[in-house]
Amino acid sequence: MRKLQLELAKLIIRIVGKDLEIKEMSVTEGSPLRRCPDMNETIKITGYTPKISMEYGIKKTFEWYKKYFFNN
């Protein structure tokens, strides 16, 4: 598992408050090799820059799912 993917998985596990083990699996057929797009060109063209951190965004997303999806 690549370092960024591992860090993201650990962050999500911490945010959701679960005691989970990360198990590296082999790549499935047809799976893209890269899943972390480089946003530099998009930022350059649009002038957009993120206003919140990834951690805050994941927390807010999880809170929304807990409120509107998981508990219903």
N, C-alpha and C positions, 0 to 999 in steps of 0.2 A: 504494500500500500504506500502510495506516495505521501510525503511528509504533510503537504497541505490537506490532503484528504483525511489523514489520520487526525490532524489537529481539529479539523471541522467536525469529525465524528465525535471526538472527545468533548468538544464544546457543546454539541447538541445533547450528548448524554448527560453532561453536567446541568444544562438548563432544564431538561425534562425531569431530572432528579431520580434517574433509574440507576441501578447497579448492573450495568451490562458489560459484557466482554466483547471486545472488537476482534472479530475473527477474519483474517485475510483469506479471501477466496480467489480462485483462478478467474481470469477474465472470461466472460461468456462470449460466444460467437456473435459477431456483429456489434459488440460493444465499442463505443468510440474510445480511442486511446487518450484523448484529452478532454477533460470536463471542466477545466478552469479557464474560461476565456480571458484573454488579455484585453482589458477595457480601455487601455491607453488611447487607441485610435478613436473609439467612441467618445471618450472625454474630450479629445482634441477637436473633433468635428462638432459636437453638440455644446461643449462648454459645461456640461453637467458634471458635478462632483457629488458623491454621496454626502448626505447631511447627518447620517446616523451611523454608528458602528455596526459591523456585522453581528456582534454579540447582542446588541440592543434590538436589532431587527429580528433576529431569531427568537429572542425572548418575547417580543410583541406578537410575532406570528404564532408562537406556541400558545400564548395566552388567548389569542383569538380562537384558535382551534379548540382549546379546552372549554371556552365559554360557549361557542356556537356549534361545535361539531361533536366533540368527544362526550359531552354530558347530555346530549339529546338523543 
